[in-house]
């Protein structure tokens, strides 16, 4: 379907009655096109087609990052260029029991009270709402603004891979507004950096011993999950580490093998579910069930505040012919269990903010064994690297050919700059439009701001946000009232950048 036809279809969409219509019509398009991290080609092509239909210059690179240029208008034609930034991809998470194909299916939108969500899945308001603001500015004919360079990156949620290879030499702008923030109560003026690493563990695959005749799927379910940065301080359970704990408990008492380890939606999301097939002797069936039931009671007590619905359970499973060797299976689970998870240190310069954290995000089966993917976030580059060195030492001790390597980009932090002219202009517009003083935030999260400040270099950056909740989870939602408040603010800010 062409860009024009898709836009026309939104006229009868779920969000057609919401204001600002010029923003929500784009958001409804974004939710209709699959755009999980690594699957951005279709949405990138649509954005390019749309921009060109508006007479704008638009290009796309090999990883499906998009650059759109628009001339200034409304008296700001000769102003310095302004970079607009957002990311095209989304985290694909679904609720327990929901069947959904994120590669082929459009999201199913729900409007409930003041919020928009998706039925049983993540919404992609991170960063779909931000991208929608940018597209609305690109389409506008009457909003005064300087020359615009809209950079829409790909694979932000998978280690900022797209931004890492984006050709910044194309950019003339030296000031940037990012729209990847989560509240309208503040203006973001500084953030942490992050780096993702993988641990590949050989499976030493072998036939399952004939005396191990029973198989069950050992599953961790019911967790809240959440964003690896905004929610990391809430002490939520990590489903992968709970799974590793359960398998170690079983392996200490019984001869067993594991197969098909799997868990987590993405490295940037706290894992809400995990599973593995365990194979064991028939005679141990009842005692294994008792042990898992006891562990389930322990976990409900431990996580009664942060994850009260946590459960560990055994379900029927087909007995595999091949599994990890006992040593390899325990090696994998040991690595998953021992990689530091959660808050590593608190920021002593900004009280109440996390300085360094880590999230063991996913485990996936590979032809050679299994891959663990984890993301470190920190306000200090040296702390990120020190933590990875600790993990590398752990992996070396584990042996068995396990290897720890960096994945994607080592994204630097973006330090707070009190004398920012862009911050001053945005704060003034915030007071005029919203009638109150904005909070200026220096966040524990990692955005792509530091990358642009180091590589372009962009000298002046802020981020403007919208009220988003439960990011990177199936409960994700956005306040449409917040979008209604923020859009006039955005228009006011860009119109003052002469």
N, C-alpha and C positions, 0 to 999 in steps of 0.2 A: 504494500500500500504506500502511496506517495506521501510526502510530508504534508501536502495540502489536504489529502483525504483523511489522514490520521487526525489532523487538527480539527477538521470538520466533524469527525465522529465524536469529539469531546463536547460538542454543543448539546448532545443528549446524554452526557455522562453523569456519573454519580455526583460530581463536584460542580455541576453547571450552575447551581444556585449560590455558590460561595463567592465572596469578594475577598481580594481583588481577582476578578475573572481573568485578567491578562496574565496572572501568575498561575492560577489553578488549572487553567487549560493546558499549560505546559506540564505541570506536575502529573496530570491525568495521562498525558501522552507517555511520560517517563515510566509510569507504573504499568503501562500496556506493553512495553517492550522489554523483554528479558535482558538484564544487565548486571548479572553477578560478576564478581571480580574474575577477569580472564575471559569473559564473554561479552565484551563491550562493542564488538564490531557492528552489530545491528544498530545500536543506539548512536554510535559515532557516525555511521553513515546517514542516519536520519537527521542528526544535528547539522551535518555538512549540507545535505539537501535543503533543509529548512533555511539555513543562512544564505545559501546561494539564491533561493527563491525570493529572498528579501533584497537581493542585489549586493550582498556582502561578500567579501573575500573569505574563503574558508578552506582549510587544509586539514588533512589527517595523516598521522604517521603510522609506522608499521605496528605499533602497539595500541593504536586507536585512540591516542590523545588528539584532541581537536584544538585548533587555533582559528578564531574568527576575528577579523578586523572590521571596525566600523569607524567612519569619520565622526568628528565632533559635530555637535549641533546646538542650536539655541544660543549662539553667541560665544560658545566655547571651542569653536573650530580650531583655534590656534593655541589652545592650552596644551600643557605637557600631557603625553599619553597616560592613561590609567589602565593597569592590568586588572582584570576581573578573574577570580579563580574559584573553581569548584571541581569536584571529581564525579565522573560519570557512573562509577561502579557502586554496588551495594553489597552488604552482607546478606547471604541467603540462609535464613534460619526459619524453621517451621516448628509448630507446636507438636507435642507428642501425639502420635496417632494420626496426624494429618499427612495425606498423600499429596505431594505437589511437585511438579516438574519445573524447576526454576530456569531451565534452559529453553523451554518452549511455551510455558503458560504465562499469560498476563496475571498480574495481581488482582485480587478481588477487593475493591475498596469498600469501607464502611464508614459512615458518618454517625457518630454517637455523641450527643451533647456538643461540646466545643472541640471535639477531637476527631481526627481522621486516622484510621488504622487499616490493616489488611486482614482478611479472614484467614486466621490460622498461620500466617507467615509474617516475617519482617516486612516493613513498609518501604524501605529505601528512601525515607525522608532524609536520611543521612546518605548522600548529600543531594537528594533529588529536589528538595525545596530550594537549596542554594543555587543549583543549576537552573531552576525555574526562574528565579529572580534575574539571573544573567540573561537568559533567553528573552525575558520580557523587556529588558533594557535594550537588547539587540534589535528587537522588533519595533521598539517605540519610535514615533515620529515627532513627539511633542515634548519629551523630557530633555531638558538641557544637560549635556554631558560633554566631557573632553573626548578626544579620540580614544576609542576602546580597543583593547587587545584581550579577548576572552580566551583563557586557557582552561580547557576542561580535560583533566587528566584521567588516565585509566589505571586500574589495579592499585589504587590508593590503599585499599583495605588489605592488600597482599604485599606489604613491605614497600609501598610507594614506588613500585617498579616503573610505572609509566612516567612519573615526574622525574625519576632518576635518569632516564634516557632522552627526555624531551629536549629538543634543540633550543636552548635559551638564547642562542645568538639571533633568533628571529625577532626577539622582543626589543622594542625601543623604550618601553615604559620603565620608570624607576620608582614607581609607587604602585601599591597593589591593595585592593580590597578582596579579602577572602570571605566566602559565605559558608564555611564549614564549621559553624559554631552552634551551640545547643540551647541558648537562652537569649531572650530579648532584654534581660535585666542588666546587661553589661556589654561593654565593648572589649573584645580580646586584644591585648597589646603585647603578649609574650607567651611562649609555650615551650614545652619540652621537645626533645628529639627521641627517635627510637631506632632500633635495629632488630631485624628478625634473623634467627638462626635455625638451622635444621640439624637433627641428629639422625643419621642413617644407621640402622642396626641390622646386620645380616641375620636371616632367619634360620640358616642351617637346616633347611627344610628336610624332613625325613618321613617315611611311612609311620603312621600311628601304630604303636605296639598292639598286637592282637589281643592282649589281655585288658586293654583299655577299651571296653566295648560300649560305654555310655557317653553321651554328649549332651551338653546343655548350653544355652546362650546365657552367659552371665551379664546382666544389664544394670547400669546405673541410670536412673530416671528421676524426673520430678524436680530437677534443680532450676534455680532462677537464671543462671548464666549471667549475661550482661556484657557491657563494654569493658575491654581490658584496661582502660584508663579511668573512665569516669566512675566505674563501679568496683575497682580493684580493692579499695579500702574497706569494703563492706564485709570482708571475711567470708565470702560465699565459697561453697565447696567447688572444687575442680573435679568434674566427673572422671577425667582420665586418671587423676591421682587416687580417687576413691576406687576405681577399677583396679589399679595396680595394688592398692592396699588389700583388696579382697583376694586377688590372685596370690599374693604372697602369703596371706593367711591360710589359704587352701594348700598351697604348695609345701608349707611347713609341716603339714599333717598327712598329705596324700600324694601319690604318684599321679601326675596329670600333665597334659600338654595343652597348649593354647593354639588357636587358629583364628584368622579373620579379626585381628584387633582393629577397632575403629572407634573414633570419637571426635567430638568438636565440630563446629560449623566452619570456623576460620581462625587463623592465628590471632586476630584482633578481637575475638569474642571469648569470654570465659566459657569453657565447655559445659553445656547443660546435660549432655548425655554421652554415654560411652558403652561399648559392649565388646565381648570376645567370646568365642566358642571355646569351652573347656571340655576335654576328653579325659575320662577317668574309669576306674574299675567299677563294675556293676555293684559290687558289695558296698561301695562307699557312697552310694546314692543318697541314702537317708541321712547319714551323718554330715555329708556336705550340705544338704538342705538345712539341717539344724544350725551348722556353723554360719551360713549366710543369713539365716533368720536372726541369729544373735548379733551379727555385725550390723544388720539393718536397725535393730533396736539401739545399738551404740551410736550410730550415725544420726538417728533422729534426735537423740539427746544432745549430741555435740553441736548439731546445726539447727537446733530448735528456733533460733532467732533468725539466722541468715538464710537458711534453706529448710524450712519446716516440712516441705513435701518430699524431701529426699527419700529414695528407696533403692535397695539393691535386691534383685530378684533373679530367679532361675526360670528360664523358659525352655520348652522343647526345641531341639535343634537336630539337624541331620549330622550324623557322625562323619567327619571329614576323613579322607584316606591319607592326607598329608598334613602335617602341622609343623610348627616351630620345634626344634629340638628343645628338650627341657632346659638346657643351659641358655639357649638363645632366648627362649620365652621369658625366663626369669631375668635375663640381662636387660631385655627391653623394658620390662615392668620396673626393674630397679632404677633405670635411667629416668623413666617417667616419674617415678615416685620421689626421686632425690633432686631433680632440678628445682631450684628455688621457685616458689610460687607466691604471688601476692606482693605486699609492700615489703621492699627491701630496706628503704630508709626514708625518713621524713625530711622535708625541706626546712632547714633552720632559718633561712632567710625570709621565707613566706610561711608563717605558722599556719598549720592546718592543711598544708598541701603536701602531697606525696612527692618526694624527690626522685626515687628510683623504684621501679616495680618490674615484675616479670609475669608473663602469662604463658603457661604451657597450653597451647591452643588446640592442636590437632594431632591425631595419630592416623596414618593411612598405610594400608598394605601396599607394598611395592613388589616388583618381580624378584628382588633380592632379599626382601625381608619386610621392614617397616620404617616409616619416616615419622619422626616427631618434629613439629614446627612450633616455635616459641618466639614471643616478642618481648624485648626489653624496652622500657620507656624510662627516660631520665632527663632531668634538667642539666645534667653534666655528662658530656661525652665520655670523660674518663671513667665515670661510674658504670656506664653501659659496657665499656670494653673490659673493665675489671670483672664484671659479672660473667661475661662470656668466657673470659679466661678461666674462671672457676668451673664453669660447665665443661669446658674443654679438658680440664684436669680430671673432672669426674668421669667423663667419657673415656679418657685414656686409662683410668683405673679399671673401668668396666671391661675393657679389652674386647676380644672377640671380633675385631675388625670394625667396631663402631666408630663413626667419624662425625665430628661436629664442624659445620661450616656456616659462614654468613650467607644470608639469602636476601636478594634485593638490595635496596639502598640503605646505607648508614645515614639516616636523616639527622641533621644537626638540630640543636635547639635554636629558638629565635628569642634573643634576650629582650627584655622590656626596655623601651627607649622613652623616657619621660618627656623629652623635647619634641616628640613626633608632631609634625604639622598636620598630618592626616588624622591623628588622634584628636588634636585640638579642633579641627573642622568637624569631625564626626560627633564630638562631645557637644559642640555648640548646636549642631542640627538636632541631636537627641533632646537637648533641653527645649528647643523651640517646638519640636514635633510632639514629643511625648510628655513634656511639661515637668520633667524631673531630671535630676543629675544622674548620669550613668555611672554604674560601678565600672572601674577599669580592672580587668582581670589578667593575671599572669597565671596560666594554667599548668597543671600537671600532665595534660594530654599532649600528644604529639600530632601536629598537623604538618602540612608541607611548607609552612612559612619559612622555616630556617633554610630549606633547600633553595628557595628563590632568593633569599637574602644573601646567601653565599655564592650562588652560581651566576646570577645575572650581572651585577648584584642589584637587587631592589633595596633602596635605602629606607623606605617608609612603608610599613605594612600594618594593617589592622584586620580584624575579622568581626563581621556583624552576623548575629545569629537569630534563631527562631526557637521557640519553646518546643524541644523534642524530648521524649521520654522513652525509657527502656530500649535504648539503641542496641543494635546487634542482637535482638531477641524477637521472638514471635509476638511479644506484647508491644513492640515499637509503635509509637503514635506521635502525631504532631497537632498542636493547637492551631486551628484555622483562625482563631481570633488573634493569635500572635502574628500570623502571616499578615493579617489585615492591619495590625499596628506597625509592622516592620517595613512594609512596602513604601509607605510615605516617607519613612526615615531614609531608606535607601535613595529614593528620588531626591530628597533634600540634600543628602551628602554629595551625590555626584554632580548636582547642579551648582554646588559651591566650589568646585575644584577648578577654578580658573587659573 
